[in-house]
Amino acid sequence: MTLSHLKTPSFRTLLAAAVLTVVAGTASAQQTQLNPQAKRITDEAIHADLESYEVTQGRIQALNDGGRPIRDYHLSKAQCWLDVSFHEYTRNDRSDFPQEALTESEKLIVDMENGVSPIPTDTALVNNAKYLRADLWQRLKVIHGTPGFACAAQKVACGEVELVHAGNEFNQQQWRHSKPYIQIAEDLVNEAETAARLCGVDPAGPAVVPVAAGPLIANVLFEFDRDGYKDIRTYSLESVDRALATIAAEKRTLSGVTLVGHADRMQGNGFDYNQALSERRAKTVRELLIGRGVAGDNIRYEYRGDTQQVQQCDGVKPRAALLECLLPNRRVEVRFELAQ
């Protein structure tokens, strides 16, 4: 249905109000109010909200047209907040998430329009989103402090927003619904680390000499209470193969590999059983890497049992859902160290 199909006075009134709210509020932290959930049942209300999204998108485009590059951290973050807000709105999310995510986008837009400097880089857990995957948050935090951040800023910004998006889905429908967005965030973290590492490299040059060479990180995931090769989630091996392919493509020298084995909390914090389980998992991944051509004497391993959980899954039920939610904790972290 197009806008031309909606010519009723009530729609024109709602649409005008939405646009005026945006235009009149450019000096404030929040400009646009979506219609309350209870009113999102008419074409008039929905189209007024869609027009509000279009106007907000136009403000981002205007900032870009005015010289702020797409790769800019704050412009990227404003766009990603807008995208997740619209995504959840179109999925009929009746929580406060679409509104609060839109508000975060507009806070950044206002600061950029008003020339605020510095603009904060913190990321709000809107709608009381669950804080998921501390390991991914930490990896993004590290990139902020590298010389290559300028090249990775867009991926970092969207990775942070997608982690909040995942946390909101977790609160609403637990792990099954948050998992796709966690995967998006993890991919963005990996891409951000690659972009930061290669920042300043001349693709036409004879050799690749990165500005900042951090480790490549992959996570190999295991089924509950298992530690053998056949117990590895097959898709998690793709991250290992991508890392090895990246090393070859960038013509890098692998100076060493550190494996850190982990277990989930189901056997009880600090139990010797989980310590031994995490060690066996690390040994399995060591043999896997040797099979992929990595020299055994270049690999060291350690194990942490259940002392470093990256996902808590508090309150998740039934047991099958809890075990699936805890999957990121049943991991071997593979750190490929690159020679400078």
C-alpha positions as MATLAB code, in Angstrom:
seq = 'MTLSHLKTPSFRTLLAAAVLTVVAGTASAQQTQLNPQAKRITDEAIHADLESYEVTQGRIQALNDGGRPIRDYHLSKAQCWLDVSFHEYTRNDRSDFPQEALTESEKLIVDMENGVSPIPTDTALVNNAKYLRADLWQRLKVIHGTPGFACAAQKVACGEVELVHAGNEFNQQQWRHSKPYIQIAEDLVNEAETAARLCGVDPAGPAVVPVAAGPLIANVLFEFDRDGYKDIRTYSLESVDRALATIAAEKRTLSGVTLVGHADRMQGNGFDYNQALSERRAKTVRELLIGRGVAGDNIRYEYRGDTQQVQQCDGVKPRAALLECLLPNRRVEVRFELAQ';
ca = [
       0.000    0.000    0.000;
       1.357    3.452   -0.924;
       0.866    6.746    0.842;
      -1.512    7.848   -1.918;
      -3.984    5.246   -0.717;
      -4.319    6.995    2.642;
      -5.882   10.411    2.172;
      -8.062   10.605    5.237;
      -7.791   13.719    7.448;
      -6.781   11.588   10.420;
      -3.775   10.217    8.564;
      -2.685   13.667    7.365;
      -2.948   14.940   10.925;
      -0.851   12.085   12.318;
       1.724   12.404    9.550;
       2.043   16.154    9.987;
       2.444   15.723   13.718;
       5.195   13.155   13.253;
       7.154   15.343   10.835;
       6.720   18.485   12.962;
       7.932   16.590   16.011;
      11.112   15.703   14.180;
      11.745   19.165   12.744;
      10.938   21.055   15.912;
      13.067   18.907   18.160;
      16.477   19.098   16.538;
      18.030   20.731   19.585;
      16.769   18.167   22.064;
      17.896   14.640   22.901;
      14.744   12.999   21.577;
      12.760   14.168   18.570;
      10.441   11.421   17.440;
       7.806    9.531   19.385;
       6.405    6.434   17.764;
       2.738    5.797   18.280;
       1.989    3.890   21.497;
       1.786    0.137   21.010;
      -1.982    0.122   21.473;
      -2.411    2.489   18.511;
      -0.242    0.529   16.068;
      -3.285   -1.173   14.637;
      -4.334    1.268   11.927;
      -2.782    2.121    8.585;
      -2.749    5.773    9.613;
      -0.681    5.177   12.744;
       1.709    2.762   11.079;
       2.333    5.024    8.107;
       2.928    7.981   10.407;
       5.583    5.943   12.200;
       7.147    4.863    8.899;
       7.336    8.502    7.855;
       9.108    9.263   11.122;
      11.673    6.599   10.306;
      12.124    8.071    6.824;
      12.700   11.552    8.229;
      15.256   10.230   10.711;
      17.008    8.385    7.907;
      17.061   11.638    5.953;
      18.846   13.399    8.819;
      21.550   10.725    8.804;
      21.918   11.126    5.050;
      22.163   14.900    5.469;
      25.039   14.456    7.927;
      26.802   12.263    5.400;
      26.107   14.729    2.599;
      27.574   17.412    4.844;
      30.913   15.614    5.032;
      30.682   13.091    7.872;
      31.882    9.806    6.339;
      29.933    6.560    6.423;
      32.802    4.926    8.337;
      32.459    7.466   11.168;
      31.760    5.668   14.455;
      28.879    7.868   15.604;
      27.202    8.089   12.203;
      27.436    4.308   11.891;
      26.046    3.819   15.357;
      23.119    6.152   14.691;
      22.355    4.167   11.552;
      22.590    0.819   13.336;
      20.319    1.969   16.160;
      17.826    3.142   13.554;
      18.082   -0.179   11.703;
      17.437   -2.366   14.751;
      14.593   -0.104   15.850;
      12.938   -0.426   12.454;
      13.640   -4.164   12.307;
      11.862   -4.791   15.592;
       9.053   -2.370   14.770;
       8.300   -4.282   11.562;
       8.396   -7.538   13.544;
       5.621   -6.094   15.702;
       7.753   -5.843   18.839;
       5.322   -4.380   21.359;
       7.975   -3.611   23.958;
       9.726   -0.261   24.418;
      12.713   -1.438   22.390;
      11.805    0.175   19.023;
      11.239    3.540   20.707;
      14.318    3.412   22.916;
      16.592    2.273   20.081;
      15.230    5.086   17.893;
      15.897    7.535   20.718;
      19.534    6.378   20.939;
      19.894    7.004   17.218;
      18.473   10.492   17.567;
      20.666   11.377   20.540;
      23.690   10.777   18.331;
      22.117   12.640   15.407;
      21.482   15.708   17.561;
      25.045   15.714   18.899;
      26.451   15.455   15.371;
      24.116   18.158   14.049;
      25.155   20.472   16.891;
      28.872   19.796   16.502;
      29.273   18.269   19.964;
      32.794   16.989   20.625;
      33.654   14.558   21.990;
      30.485   12.521   21.601;
      30.245    9.693   24.166;
      30.981    6.171   22.983;
      29.056    4.293   25.662;
      26.325    1.889   24.569;
      23.036    1.845   26.470;
      21.369   -1.474   27.279;
      18.034   -0.119   26.110;
      14.791   -1.653   27.337;
      16.871   -3.329   30.090;
      18.504   -5.607   27.532;
      20.461   -8.523   28.948;
      24.236   -8.083   28.945;
      25.334  -11.031   26.809;
      28.757  -12.275   25.689;
      31.173  -10.334   27.845;
      33.991  -11.696   25.681;
      32.643   -9.943   22.581;
      32.121   -6.674   24.474;
      35.725   -6.867   25.682;
      37.091   -7.485   22.190;
      35.189   -4.455   20.895;
      36.482   -2.350   23.783;
      40.058   -3.279   22.913;
      39.608   -2.146   19.302;
      38.574    1.319   20.519;
      42.127    1.813   21.764;
      44.017    0.646   18.676;
      45.534    2.756   15.878;
      43.301    0.865   13.459;
      40.050    1.935   15.114;
      39.365    4.494   12.378;
      39.113    1.672    9.852;
      37.079   -0.592   12.124;
      34.707    1.996   13.624;
      31.679    1.092   11.522;
      31.905   -2.613   12.414;
      32.566   -1.809   16.079;
      29.541    0.475   16.324;
      27.181   -2.021   14.735;
      28.636   -4.899   16.756;
      27.830   -3.040   19.979;
      24.282   -2.317   18.856;
      23.685   -5.919   17.766;
      24.793   -7.175   21.179;
      22.129   -4.963   22.755;
      19.638   -6.196   20.158;
      20.494   -9.780   21.124;
      20.104   -8.970   24.813;
      16.641   -7.560   24.186;
      15.609  -10.702   22.310;
      16.990  -12.828   25.142;
      14.767  -11.056   27.655;
      11.714  -11.522   25.496;
      12.077  -15.076   24.215;
      15.363  -16.394   25.628;
      18.306  -17.838   23.784;
      16.544  -19.221   20.726;
      15.595  -15.743   19.554;
      18.803  -13.979   20.590;
      21.128  -16.501   18.933;
      20.920  -15.096   15.348;
      21.809  -11.613   16.571;
      24.687  -12.946   18.668;
      26.020  -14.543   15.496;
      25.715  -11.235   13.641;
      27.581   -9.498   16.470;
      30.315  -12.134   16.507;
      30.808  -11.769   12.754;
      31.031   -7.994   13.143;
      33.651   -8.349   15.892;
      35.763  -10.595   13.678;
      35.416   -8.182   10.753;
      36.277   -5.222   12.998;
      39.441   -6.912   14.233;
      40.497   -7.639   10.658;
      39.798   -4.061    9.579;
      41.771   -2.661   12.518;
      44.674   -4.977   11.863;
      44.916   -4.025    8.186;
      44.316   -0.306    8.678;
      46.788    1.721    6.647;
      47.812   -1.166    4.420;
      48.262   -0.304    0.763;
      46.488   -3.104   -1.159;
      48.676   -2.355   -4.196;
      51.881   -2.662   -2.200;
      54.257   -5.620   -2.491;
      53.666   -6.819    1.056;
      51.093   -6.563    3.795;
      52.451   -4.678    6.799;
      49.615   -3.969    9.242;
      49.604   -0.937   11.481;
      48.448   -2.963   14.479;
      48.765   -6.729   14.624;
      46.480   -8.229   17.217;
      45.665  -11.909   17.506;
      43.030  -13.616   15.438;
      40.476  -15.226   17.730;
      38.216  -18.190   17.051;
      36.000  -20.205   19.378;
      35.474  -23.941   19.024;
      32.232  -25.029   20.712;
      31.457  -28.412   22.283;
      28.298  -30.317   23.133;
      27.385  -30.596   26.798;
      29.777  -32.755   28.836;
      31.712  -33.789   25.714;
      35.272  -33.214   24.599;
      35.945  -35.244   21.426;
      36.353  -34.140   17.822;
      32.898  -35.502   16.934;
      31.421  -33.454   19.784;
      32.383  -30.107   18.233;
      29.650  -27.946   16.746;
      30.652  -28.141   13.101;
      29.851  -24.540   12.272;
      32.245  -23.309   14.962;
      35.131  -24.823   13.007;
      34.443  -22.287   10.270;
      35.910  -19.550   12.477;
      39.156  -21.546   12.758;
      39.312  -22.098    9.014;
      38.578  -18.422    8.334;
      41.417  -17.401   10.640;
      43.859  -19.745    8.930;
      42.703  -18.503    5.516;
      43.178  -14.894    6.646;
      46.728  -15.611    7.794;
      47.516  -17.115    4.395;
      45.799  -14.325    2.435;
      47.608  -11.616    4.397;
      50.918  -13.475    4.046;
      51.403  -13.363    7.788;
      53.734  -15.411    9.970;
      52.070  -17.359   12.763;
      54.241  -16.852   15.829;
      52.197  -19.088   18.093;
      48.780  -20.397   19.054;
      47.277  -20.299   22.531;
      44.339  -22.531   23.356;
      42.213  -21.838   26.420;
      39.754  -24.560   27.369;
      36.479  -23.784   29.158;
      33.420  -25.575   30.526;
      29.942  -24.394   31.413;
      28.702  -24.087   34.992;
      26.447  -27.122   35.076;
      28.803  -29.278   37.150;
      29.307  -26.585   39.782;
      31.787  -23.715   39.994;
      35.384  -24.777   40.645;
      34.828  -28.544   40.481;
      37.809  -30.612   39.386;
      35.550  -32.311   36.869;
      35.106  -29.149   34.832;
      38.811  -28.358   35.053;
      39.635  -31.742   33.548;
      36.869  -31.412   30.934;
      38.196  -28.048   29.758;
      41.704  -29.483   29.519;
      40.535  -32.396   27.375;
      38.753  -29.985   25.065;
      41.931  -27.920   24.650;
      43.887  -31.068   23.792;
      41.272  -32.031   21.195;
      41.575  -28.659   19.486;
      45.363  -28.931   19.587;
      45.177  -32.163   17.582;
      42.659  -30.554   15.242;
      45.064  -27.687   14.477;
      47.959  -30.059   13.924;
      45.746  -31.843   11.412;
      45.288  -28.514    9.647;
      49.015  -27.977    9.300;
      49.869  -25.961   12.429;
      53.156  -27.103   13.989;
      52.550  -28.831   17.316;
      55.496  -27.144   19.013;
      53.910  -23.801   18.136;
      50.779  -24.564   20.178;
      50.374  -24.083   23.898;
      47.252  -24.696   25.903;
      45.741  -23.874   29.266;
      42.385  -24.542   30.854;
      40.029  -22.577   33.084;
      37.198  -24.979   33.882;
      33.992  -23.043   34.605;
      35.682  -19.962   36.054;
      35.169  -17.701   33.009;
      31.557  -17.840   31.877;
      30.748  -15.524   28.983;
      27.014  -16.201   29.173;
      25.079  -16.702   32.404;
      21.607  -17.739   31.167;
      19.968  -17.017   34.514;
      16.352  -18.144   34.638;
      16.427  -20.024   31.325;
      14.154  -23.067   31.305;
      13.622  -25.934   30.509;
      16.935  -27.769   30.827;
      17.356  -28.289   27.084;
      17.035  -24.543   26.501;
      19.479  -23.846   29.321;
      22.096  -26.204   27.887;
      21.770  -24.565   24.478;
      22.034  -21.106   26.031;
      25.223  -22.120   27.857;
      26.867  -23.324   24.643;
      29.248  -20.314   24.302;
      30.783  -21.311   27.657;
      31.667  -24.798   26.401;
      34.462  -23.497   24.264;
      38.105  -23.547   23.453;
      39.307  -20.045   22.667;
      41.903  -20.184   19.893;
      44.249  -17.214   19.774;
      46.398  -17.072   16.650;
      49.343  -14.805   17.484;
      50.839  -13.022   14.482;
      54.442  -11.890   14.082;
      54.881   -8.138   13.850;
];
